[in-house]
Amino acid sequence: MQTSRGPKVTNPGRGAAAGGQSGRGGVETQGKRRIPLLLAVACLAYAVDLFSKLAVVARLEHHDPVNVIGAWLQLRVMRNSGAAFGMGGASTVVFTVIAVAVALAIVRLARRLYSVPWAIALGLLLGGALGNLTDRLFRAPGQLQGAVVDFIFLRGFSVMNLADWAIVCGGVLIVFFVFRGWELGEPREEAADRGPSAPAQP
């Protein structure tokens, strides 16, 4: 015998209690977009890099290196027309185009960015890319071929700047997040709290 079914009753308080969750794991509206955090980290990385370059060019260029840790870590100003580690000195325009592409890609990703760790990593990457891009655009010889100011010398390694270190740190964090399975729209704490997905109701 078929039993009659009454009208389907929904819980009117559920949506409000869940904060209007939508999307995978309720991330989209349970949290909030981390664009302000990304921009704050990017601006901080960019500003620190910019002012550090202005300071070392004004005070250290054409002077003897300053020993920080003996001869292992020094401050010495060098102009680099290539990429990090002095590679690709004849491809300055290519690196300029790459920096622009990276910045645009991060801006596109920011539209679905809800993860604090990813916002920090992408902010470091964006700030570093813009820092070196500024040198490419405005330092001599110009025309997208400006030489980047490097000044952190590590013996047996390379001469880099703070923008390079921001890019390296951001890249390492991104690789770590990918291996851990952390997603742009899924902050770490939400992924841990959600647990296995409940089976679909018939």
MARBA-3410 file (N, C-alpha, C, O; in Angstrom, 1 decimal):
202
0.8,-1.2,0.0,0.0,0.0,0.0,0.9,1.2,0.0,1.8,1.3,0.8 ~ 0.5,2.2,-0.8,1.3,3.4,-1.0,0.8,4.4,0.1,-0.3,4.7,0.1 ~ 1.8,4.8,0.8,1.4,5.8,1.8,1.5,7.2,1.2,2.3,7.5,0.3 ~ 0.6,8.1,1.6,0.6,9.4,1.1,1.7,10.2,1.7,2.0,10.1,2.9 ~ 2.3,11.0,0.9,3.4,11.9,1.3,2.8,13.3,1.5,2.2,13.8,0.6
3.1,13.9,2.6,2.7,15.3,2.8,3.7,16.2,2.0,4.6,15.8,1.4 ~ 3.4,17.5,2.1,4.3,18.4,1.4,5.6,18.4,2.0,5.8,18.2,3.2 ~ 6.7,18.6,1.1,8.0,18.6,1.6,8.3,19.8,2.5,8.1,21.0,2.0 ~ 8.8,19.6,3.7,9.0,20.7,4.6,10.5,20.9,4.7,11.3,20.0,4.9 ~ 10.9,22.2,4.5,12.3,22.5,4.6,12.5,23.3,5.9,11.6,23.9,6.4
13.7,23.3,6.3,14.1,23.9,7.6,14.4,25.4,7.2,15.5,25.6,6.7 ~ 13.5,26.3,7.6,13.8,27.7,7.2,15.0,28.3,7.9,15.6,29.3,7.4 ~ 15.5,27.7,9.0,16.6,28.3,9.7,17.9,27.7,9.2,19.0,28.2,9.6 ~ 17.9,26.7,8.4,19.1,26.0,8.0,20.0,26.9,7.2,21.2,27.0,7.5 ~ 19.5,27.6,6.2,20.3,28.4,5.4,20.9,29.5,6.2,22.1,29.9,6.0
20.2,30.1,7.1,20.8,31.2,7.9,21.8,30.7,8.9,22.9,31.3,9.1 ~ 21.6,29.5,9.5,22.6,29.0,10.4,23.8,28.6,9.7,24.9,28.7,10.2 ~ 23.7,28.2,8.4,24.9,27.8,7.7,25.5,29.0,7.0,26.6,28.8,6.4 ~ 25.0,30.2,7.2,25.6,31.4,6.6,25.4,31.4,5.1,26.2,32.1,4.4 ~ 24.3,30.8,4.6,24.1,30.8,3.2,25.2,30.1,2.4,25.7,30.6,1.4
25.5,28.9,2.8,26.6,28.1,2.2,26.2,27.7,0.8,25.0,27.5,0.5 ~ 27.1,27.7,-0.1,26.9,27.3,-1.5,28.2,26.8,-2.0,29.3,27.1,-1.5 ~ 28.2,26.1,-3.1,29.4,25.6,-3.7,29.9,24.4,-2.9,29.3,23.9,-2.0 ~ 31.1,23.9,-3.4,31.7,22.8,-2.8,32.0,23.0,-1.3,32.8,23.9,-1.0 ~ 31.5,22.2,-0.4,31.8,22.3,1.0,31.3,23.5,1.6,31.7,23.8,2.8
30.4,24.3,1.0,29.9,25.5,1.6,30.9,26.6,1.7,30.8,27.5,2.6 ~ 32.0,26.5,1.0,33.1,27.4,1.1,32.8,28.8,0.6,33.2,29.8,1.2 ~ 32.0,28.9,-0.4,31.9,30.2,-1.1,31.3,31.3,-0.3,31.7,32.4,-0.4 ~ 30.3,30.9,0.6,29.7,32.0,1.4,29.9,31.8,2.9,29.6,32.7,3.6 ~ 30.4,30.6,3.3,30.7,30.4,4.7,31.9,31.3,5.0,31.9,31.9,6.1
32.9,31.3,4.2,34.0,32.2,4.4,33.8,33.4,3.6,32.7,33.8,3.2 ~ 34.9,34.1,3.3,34.8,35.3,2.4,36.0,35.3,1.5,37.1,34.7,1.8 ~ 35.9,36.0,0.4,37.0,36.1,-0.5,38.2,36.8,0.2,38.0,37.7,0.9 ~ 39.4,36.2,-0.2,40.6,36.7,0.5,41.3,37.7,-0.4,42.5,37.9,-0.3 ~ 40.6,38.4,-1.3,41.3,39.3,-2.2,41.9,40.5,-1.4,43.1,40.8,-1.7
41.3,41.0,-0.4,42.0,42.1,0.4,43.3,41.6,1.0,44.3,42.3,1.0 ~ 43.3,40.3,1.5,44.5,39.8,2.1,45.6,39.6,1.0,46.8,40.0,1.2 ~ 45.2,39.1,-0.1,46.2,38.9,-1.2,46.8,40.3,-1.6,48.0,40.4,-1.8 ~ 45.9,41.3,-1.7,46.4,42.6,-2.1,47.3,43.2,-1.1,48.3,43.9,-1.4 ~ 47.0,43.0,0.2,47.8,43.5,1.3,49.2,42.9,1.3,50.2,43.6,1.5
49.2,41.6,1.2,50.5,40.9,1.1,51.3,41.3,-0.1,52.5,41.6,0.0 ~ 50.6,41.5,-1.3,51.3,41.9,-2.5,51.9,43.3,-2.3,53.0,43.6,-2.7 ~ 51.1,44.2,-1.8,51.5,45.6,-1.6,52.7,45.7,-0.6,53.6,46.4,-0.8 ~ 52.6,44.9,0.5,53.7,44.9,1.4,55.0,44.4,0.8,56.1,45.0,1.0 ~ 54.9,43.2,0.1,56.1,42.7,-0.6,56.7,43.7,-1.6,57.9,43.8,-1.7
55.8,44.3,-2.3,56.2,45.3,-3.4,56.9,46.5,-2.7,57.9,46.9,-3.2 ~ 56.3,47.0,-1.7,56.8,48.2,-1.0,58.2,47.9,-0.4,59.1,48.7,-0.5 ~ 58.3,46.8,0.3,59.6,46.5,0.9,60.7,46.3,-0.1,61.8,46.8,0.1 ~ 60.3,45.6,-1.2,61.3,45.5,-2.3,61.7,46.8,-2.9,62.9,47.1,-3.1 ~ 60.7,47.6,-3.2,61.0,48.9,-3.9,61.8,49.8,-3.0,62.8,50.3,-3.5
61.5,50.0,-1.7,62.3,50.9,-0.9,63.7,50.3,-0.6,64.6,51.1,-0.4 ~ 63.8,49.0,-0.5,65.1,48.4,-0.3,66.0,48.7,-1.4,67.2,48.9,-1.3 ~ 65.5,48.6,-2.7,66.3,48.9,-3.9,66.7,50.3,-3.9,67.8,50.6,-4.2 ~ 65.7,51.2,-3.6,66.1,52.6,-3.6,67.2,52.9,-2.6,68.1,53.7,-2.9 ~ 67.1,52.3,-1.4,68.1,52.5,-0.4,69.5,52.0,-0.8,70.5,52.7,-0.6
69.5,50.8,-1.3,70.9,50.2,-1.6,71.5,50.9,-2.8,72.7,51.1,-2.9 ~ 70.7,51.3,-3.8,71.2,52.1,-4.9,71.8,53.4,-4.5,72.9,53.8,-4.9 ~ 71.1,54.1,-3.5,71.6,55.4,-3.1,72.8,55.3,-2.2,73.7,56.2,-2.2 ~ 72.9,54.2,-1.4,73.9,54.1,-0.4,75.1,53.2,-0.7,76.2,53.3,-0.2 ~ 74.8,52.1,-1.5,75.8,51.1,-1.7,76.3,50.9,-3.1,77.4,50.4,-3.2
75.6,51.4,-4.1,76.1,51.3,-5.4,77.4,52.0,-5.6,77.6,53.1,-5.1 ~ 78.4,51.4,-6.3,79.7,51.9,-6.5,80.5,52.0,-5.2,81.5,52.8,-5.1 ~ 80.1,51.2,-4.2,80.9,51.1,-3.0,81.3,49.7,-2.7,80.8,48.8,-3.4 ~ 82.2,49.5,-1.8,82.6,48.1,-1.4,81.4,47.4,-0.8,80.6,48.0,-0.1 ~ 81.4,46.0,-1.0,80.3,45.2,-0.4,80.3,45.4,1.1,81.4,45.6,1.8
79.2,45.2,1.7,79.0,45.3,3.2,78.8,43.8,3.7,77.9,43.1,3.3 ~ 79.8,43.4,4.5,79.7,42.0,5.1,78.6,42.0,6.1,78.6,42.7,7.1 ~ 77.7,41.0,6.0,76.6,40.8,7.0,77.0,39.6,7.8,77.0,39.7,9.1 ~ 77.4,38.5,7.2,77.9,37.3,7.9,79.2,37.0,7.2,79.3,36.1,6.3 ~ 80.3,37.7,7.5,81.6,37.5,6.9,81.5,37.7,5.4,80.8,38.6,4.9
82.1,36.8,4.7,82.0,36.8,3.2,80.9,35.9,2.7,80.7,35.8,1.4 ~ 80.2,35.3,3.6,79.1,34.4,3.1,77.8,35.1,2.8,77.1,34.7,1.8 ~ 77.5,36.2,3.5,76.3,36.9,3.2,76.8,38.4,3.1,77.2,39.0,4.1 ~ 76.6,39.0,2.0,77.0,40.4,1.8,75.9,41.2,1.1,75.0,40.6,0.5 ~ 76.0,42.5,1.2,75.1,43.4,0.5,76.0,44.1,-0.6,76.9,44.8,-0.2
75.8,43.8,-1.8,76.5,44.3,-2.9,75.5,44.5,-4.1,74.8,43.7,-4.5 ~ 75.6,45.7,-4.7,74.6,46.1,-5.7,75.1,45.6,-7.1,76.3,45.9,-7.5 ~ 74.2,44.9,-7.8,74.5,44.4,-9.1,73.3,44.6,-10.0,72.2,44.6,-9.5 ~ 73.5,44.9,-11.2,72.4,45.1,-12.2,72.2,43.8,-13.0,73.2,43.4,-13.7 ~ 71.1,43.2,-13.0,70.8,42.0,-13.6,69.8,42.1,-14.7,68.6,42.4,-14.5
70.2,41.9,-16.0,69.3,42.0,-17.1,68.5,40.7,-17.3,67.7,40.6,-18.2 ~ 68.9,39.6,-16.6,68.3,38.3,-16.8,67.3,38.0,-15.7,66.7,38.9,-15.1 ~ 67.1,36.7,-15.4,66.2,36.2,-14.4,67.0,36.0,-13.1,68.2,36.4,-13.0 ~ 66.4,35.4,-12.1,67.1,35.0,-10.9,68.3,34.1,-11.2,68.3,33.4,-12.2 ~ 69.3,34.2,-10.4,70.6,33.5,-10.6,71.4,33.9,-11.8,72.3,33.2,-12.2
71.0,35.1,-12.4,71.7,35.6,-13.5,71.5,34.9,-14.8,72.2,35.1,-15.7 ~ 70.4,34.1,-14.9,70.1,33.4,-16.1,69.4,34.2,-17.1,68.6,35.1,-16.8 ~ 69.7,34.0,-18.4,68.9,34.6,-19.5,69.1,36.0,-19.6,68.2,36.8,-19.9 ~ 70.4,36.5,-19.6,70.6,37.9,-19.7,70.2,38.5,-21.0,70.0,39.7,-21.1 ~ 70.1,37.7,-22.1,69.8,38.2,-23.4,68.3,38.1,-23.7,67.9,38.4,-24.8
67.5,37.7,-22.7,66.1,37.5,-22.9,65.3,38.4,-21.9,64.2,38.0,-21.4 ~ 65.7,39.6,-21.7,65.0,40.5,-20.8,63.6,40.8,-21.1,62.7,40.7,-20.2 ~ 63.3,41.0,-22.4,61.9,41.2,-22.8,61.0,40.0,-22.5,59.9,40.2,-22.1 ~ 61.6,38.8,-22.7,60.8,37.6,-22.4,60.4,37.6,-21.0,59.3,37.2,-20.6 ~ 61.3,37.9,-20.1,61.1,37.8,-18.6,60.1,38.9,-18.3,59.3,38.7,-17.3
60.1,40.0,-19.0,59.1,41.1,-18.7,57.7,40.6,-19.1,56.7,40.8,-18.3 ~ 57.6,39.9,-20.2,56.3,39.4,-20.6,55.8,38.3,-19.7,54.6,38.3,-19.3 ~ 56.7,37.5,-19.2,56.4,36.5,-18.2,55.8,37.1,-16.9,54.8,36.6,-16.4 ~ 56.5,38.1,-16.5,56.1,38.8,-15.2,54.6,39.4,-15.4,53.8,39.3,-14.5 ~ 54.4,39.9,-16.5,53.0,40.5,-16.8,52.0,39.3,-16.8,50.9,39.5,-16.2
52.4,38.2,-17.5,51.4,37.1,-17.5,51.2,36.5,-16.1,50.0,36.2,-15.8 ~ 52.2,36.4,-15.3,52.0,35.9,-13.9,51.0,36.8,-13.2,50.1,36.3,-12.5 ~ 51.2,38.1,-13.3,50.4,39.1,-12.6,48.9,38.9,-13.0,48.0,38.9,-12.2 ~ 48.7,38.8,-14.3,47.4,38.7,-14.8,46.7,37.4,-14.4,45.5,37.3,-14.1 ~ 47.5,36.3,-14.4,47.0,35.0,-14.0,46.5,35.0,-12.5,45.5,34.5,-12.2
47.3,35.7,-11.7,46.9,35.8,-10.2,45.7,36.6,-10.1,44.8,36.3,-9.2 ~ 45.5,37.7,-10.8,44.3,38.5,-10.8,43.1,37.7,-11.1,42.1,37.8,-10.5 ~ 43.2,36.8,-12.1,42.1,36.0,-12.5,41.8,34.9,-11.4,40.6,34.7,-11.2 ~ 42.8,34.4,-10.8,42.6,33.4,-9.8,41.9,34.0,-8.6,41.2,33.3,-7.8 ~ 42.2,35.3,-8.3,41.7,35.9,-7.1,40.2,35.9,-7.0,39.6,36.0,-5.9
39.5,35.8,-8.2,38.0,35.8,-8.2,37.5,34.6,-7.4,36.3,34.7,-6.9 ~ 38.2,33.5,-7.3,37.7,32.3,-6.6,38.6,32.0,-5.4,38.8,30.8,-5.0 ~ 39.2,33.0,-4.8,40.2,32.8,-3.7,39.5,33.0,-2.4,39.1,34.1,-2.0 ~ 39.4,31.9,-1.6,38.8,31.9,-0.3,39.8,31.4,0.8,39.4,31.4,2.0 ~ 40.9,31.0,0.4,41.9,30.3,1.3,42.9,31.3,1.8,43.5,32.0,1.0
43.1,31.5,3.1,44.1,32.4,3.6,45.5,31.9,3.2,46.3,32.8,2.8 ~ 45.9,30.7,3.4,47.2,30.3,2.9,47.5,30.6,1.5,48.6,31.1,1.1 ~ 46.6,30.3,0.6,46.7,30.6,-0.8,46.8,32.1,-1.1,47.6,32.5,-1.9 ~ 46.1,32.9,-0.3,46.1,34.3,-0.5,47.5,34.9,-0.1,48.0,35.8,-0.8 ~ 48.1,34.3,0.9,49.5,34.8,1.3,50.5,34.4,0.2,51.3,35.2,-0.1
50.4,33.1,-0.2,51.4,32.6,-1.2,51.2,33.4,-2.5,52.2,33.9,-3.1 ~ 50.0,33.6,-3.0,49.8,34.3,-4.3,50.2,35.8,-4.1,50.6,36.5,-5.0 ~ 49.9,36.4,-2.9,50.3,37.7,-2.6,51.8,37.9,-2.7,52.3,38.9,-3.3 ~ 52.6,37.0,-2.1,54.0,37.1,-2.3,54.5,37.0,-3.7,55.4,37.7,-4.2 ~ 53.9,36.0,-4.4,54.2,35.9,-5.9,53.9,37.1,-6.7,54.7,37.6,-7.5
52.7,37.7,-6.4,52.3,38.9,-7.2,53.2,40.1,-6.8,53.7,40.8,-7.7 ~ 53.5,40.3,-5.5,54.3,41.4,-5.1,55.7,41.3,-5.6,56.3,42.3,-6.1 ~ 56.3,40.1,-5.6,57.6,39.9,-6.2,57.7,40.1,-7.7,58.6,40.8,-8.2 ~ 56.7,39.6,-8.4,56.6,39.8,-9.8,56.5,41.3,-10.2,57.2,41.7,-11.1 ~ 55.7,42.0,-9.5,55.5,43.4,-9.8,56.8,44.2,-9.4,57.1,45.2,-10.0
57.5,43.8,-8.3,58.7,44.5,-7.9,59.7,44.4,-9.0,60.3,45.4,-9.4 ~ 60.0,43.2,-9.6,61.0,43.1,-10.6,60.5,43.7,-11.9,61.2,44.2,-12.7 ~ 59.1,43.6,-12.2,58.6,44.2,-13.4,58.8,45.7,-13.4,59.0,46.3,-14.4 ~ 58.7,46.4,-12.2,59.0,47.8,-12.1,60.4,48.2,-12.6,60.6,49.1,-13.3 ~ 61.3,47.3,-12.2,62.7,47.6,-12.7,62.8,47.4,-14.2,63.5,48.2,-14.9
62.1,46.4,-14.7,62.2,46.1,-16.2,61.6,47.3,-16.9,62.1,47.7,-18.0 ~ 60.6,48.0,-16.4,59.9,49.0,-17.1,60.6,50.4,-16.9,60.6,51.2,-17.9 ~ 61.2,50.6,-15.8,61.6,52.0,-15.5,63.1,52.2,-15.3,63.6,53.3,-15.3 ~ 63.9,51.1,-15.2,65.3,51.3,-15.0,66.0,51.2,-16.4,65.5,50.6,-17.3 ~ 67.2,51.8,-16.5,68.0,51.8,-17.7,68.3,50.3,-18.1,68.5,49.5,-17.3
68.3,50.0,-19.4,68.1,51.0,-20.6,66.7,51.2,-21.0,66.5,51.9,-22.0 ~ 65.7,50.7,-20.2,64.3,51.0,-20.5,63.8,50.1,-21.7,64.5,49.1,-22.0 ~ 62.6,50.4,-22.2,62.0,49.7,-23.3,61.8,48.2,-23.0,62.2,47.3,-23.8 ~ 61.3,48.0,-21.8,61.1,46.6,-21.3,62.3,45.8,-21.0,62.3,44.6,-20.8 ~ 63.5,46.5,-21.1,64.8,45.8,-20.9,65.6,46.3,-19.7,66.8,46.1,-19.7
64.9,47.0,-18.8,65.6,47.5,-17.6,66.3,46.4,-16.8,65.8,45.3,-16.7 ~ 67.4,46.7,-16.2,68.1,45.8,-15.4,67.6,45.8,-14.0,67.4,46.9,-13.4 ~ 67.4,44.6,-13.4,66.8,44.5,-12.1,68.0,44.7,-11.1,69.1,44.3,-11.3 ~ 67.7,45.4,-10.0,68.7,45.7,-9.0,68.7,44.5,-8.0,67.7,44.2,-7.3 ~ 69.9,43.8,-8.0,70.1,42.7,-7.0,71.1,43.2,-6.0,72.0,43.9,-6.3
71.0,42.7,-4.8,71.9,43.2,-3.7,72.2,42.2,-2.6,73.0,42.5,-1.7 ~ 71.5,41.1,-2.5,71.7,40.1,-1.5,72.6,39.0,-2.0,72.1,38.2,-2.8 ~ 73.8,39.0,-1.6,74.8,38.1,-2.2,75.0,36.9,-1.2,75.4,37.1,0.0 ~ 74.7,35.7,-1.6,75.0,34.5,-0.9,76.1,33.8,-1.5,76.0,33.3,-2.7 ~ 77.2,33.6,-0.8,78.4,33.0,-1.4,78.1,31.6,-1.9,77.5,30.8,-1.2
78.5,31.3,-3.1,78.3,30.0,-3.8,76.8,29.8,-4.2,76.5,28.7,-4.7 ~ 76.0,30.8,-4.1,74.6,30.6,-4.5,74.2,31.6,-5.6,74.2,31.3,-6.8 ~ 73.9,32.9,-5.2,73.5,33.9,-6.2,73.4,35.2,-5.6,73.6,35.4,-4.4 ~ 73.1,36.2,-6.4,72.8,37.6,-5.9,71.4,37.8,-6.3,71.0,37.8,-7.4 ~ 70.6,38.1,-5.3,69.1,38.3,-5.5,68.6,39.5,-4.8,69.4,40.3,-4.2
67.4,39.8,-4.9,66.7,40.9,-4.2,65.5,40.4,-3.4,65.2,39.2,-3.5 ~ 64.8,41.2,-2.7,63.7,40.8,-1.9,62.5,40.3,-2.7,61.7,39.5,-2.3 ~ 62.4,40.9,-3.9,61.3,40.4,-4.8,61.6,39.0,-5.2,60.6,38.2,-5.3 ~ 62.8,38.6,-5.5,63.2,37.2,-5.8,62.8,36.3,-4.7,62.3,35.2,-4.9 ~ 63.2,36.7,-3.5,62.9,35.9,-2.3,61.4,35.8,-2.1,60.9,34.7,-1.7
60.6,36.8,-2.4,59.1,36.7,-2.2,58.6,35.7,-3.3,57.7,34.9,-2.9 ~ 59.1,35.8,-4.5,58.7,34.8,-5.5,59.0,33.4,-5.1,58.2,32.5,-5.3 ~ 60.3,33.2,-4.6,60.7,31.8,-4.2,59.8,31.3,-3.1,59.4,30.2,-3.1 ~ 59.6,32.2,-2.1,58.8,31.7,-0.9,57.3,31.4,-1.4,56.8,30.4,-0.9 ~ 56.8,32.3,-2.2,55.4,32.0,-2.7,55.3,30.8,-3.5,54.4,30.0,-3.4
56.4,30.5,-4.4,56.4,29.3,-5.2,56.5,28.1,-4.3,55.8,27.1,-4.6 ~ 57.3,28.1,-3.3,57.5,26.9,-2.4,56.2,26.7,-1.7,55.8,25.5,-1.5 ~ 55.5,27.7,-1.2,54.2,27.5,-0.5,53.2,26.9,-1.4,52.4,26.0,-1.0 ~ 53.2,27.4,-2.7,52.2,26.8,-3.6,52.4,25.4,-3.9,51.5,24.6,-3.9 ~ 53.7,25.0,-4.1,54.0,23.6,-4.3,53.5,22.7,-3.1,53.0,21.7,-3.2
53.8,23.3,-1.9,53.4,22.6,-0.6,51.9,22.4,-0.6,51.4,21.3,-0.2 ~ 51.1,23.5,-0.9,49.7,23.4,-0.9,49.1,22.4,-1.9,48.2,21.7,-1.6 ~ 49.8,22.4,-3.1,49.3,21.4,-4.1,49.5,20.0,-3.6,48.6,19.1,-3.8 ~ 50.7,19.7,-3.0,50.9,18.3,-2.5,50.0,18.0,-1.4,49.6,16.8,-1.2 ~ 49.6,19.0,-0.6,48.7,18.7,0.5,47.2,18.6,0.1,46.4,18.3,0.9
47.0,19.0,-1.1,45.6,19.0,-1.6,44.8,20.2,-1.2,43.5,20.1,-1.2 ~ 45.4,21.3,-0.7,44.6,22.5,-0.3,44.2,23.2,-1.6,45.1,23.5,-2.5 ~ 43.0,23.7,-1.6,42.5,24.3,-2.8,42.3,25.8,-2.6,42.2,26.3,-1.5 ~ 42.2,26.6,-3.7,42.0,28.0,-3.6,40.7,28.4,-2.9,40.7,29.3,-2.1 ~ 39.7,27.6,-3.1,38.4,27.9,-2.5,38.1,27.1,-1.3,37.0,27.0,-0.8
39.1,26.4,-0.7,38.9,25.5,0.4,40.0,25.7,1.4,41.0,25.1,1.4 ~ 39.8,26.6,2.4,40.8,26.9,3.4,41.1,25.6,4.2,40.3,24.7,4.3 ~ 42.3,25.5,4.7,42.8,24.3,5.4,41.8,23.9,6.5,41.5,22.7,6.6 ~ 41.4,24.8,7.4,40.6,24.4,8.5,39.2,23.9,8.1,38.6,23.1,8.8 ~ 38.7,24.5,7.0,37.4,24.0,6.5,37.5,22.6,5.9,36.6,21.8,6.1
38.6,22.3,5.2,38.8,21.0,4.7,38.9,19.9,5.8,38.4,18.8,5.6 ~ 39.5,20.3,6.9,39.6,19.4,8.0,38.3,19.2,8.7,38.0,18.1,9.1 ~ 37.5,20.3,8.9,36.3,20.2,9.6,35.2,19.5,8.9,34.3,18.9,9.5 ~ 35.2,19.6,7.5,34.1,19.0,6.7,34.0,17.5,6.8,32.9,17.0,6.8 ~ 35.2,16.9,6.8,35.2,15.4,6.8,34.7,14.8,5.5,34.5,15.5,4.6
34.4,13.5,5.5,33.9,12.9,4.3,32.5,13.4,4.0,31.7,13.7,4.8 ~ 32.2,13.5,2.7,30.9,13.9,2.2,29.8,13.0,2.6,30.0,11.7,2.5 ~ 28.7,13.5,3.0,27.6,12.6,3.3,27.0,12.1,2.0,27.0,12.7,1.0 ~ 26.4,10.8,2.1,25.8,10.2,0.9,24.6,11.0,0.4,23.9,11.6,1.3 ~ 24.4,11.0,-0.8,23.2,11.8,-1.4,21.9,11.1,-0.9,21.8,9.9,-0.9
20.9,11.9,-0.6,19.6,11.4,-0.2,18.8,11.0,-1.4,18.9,11.7,-2.4 ~ 18.1,9.9,-1.4,17.3,9.5,-2.6,16.2,10.5,-2.8,15.4,10.4,-3.7
END
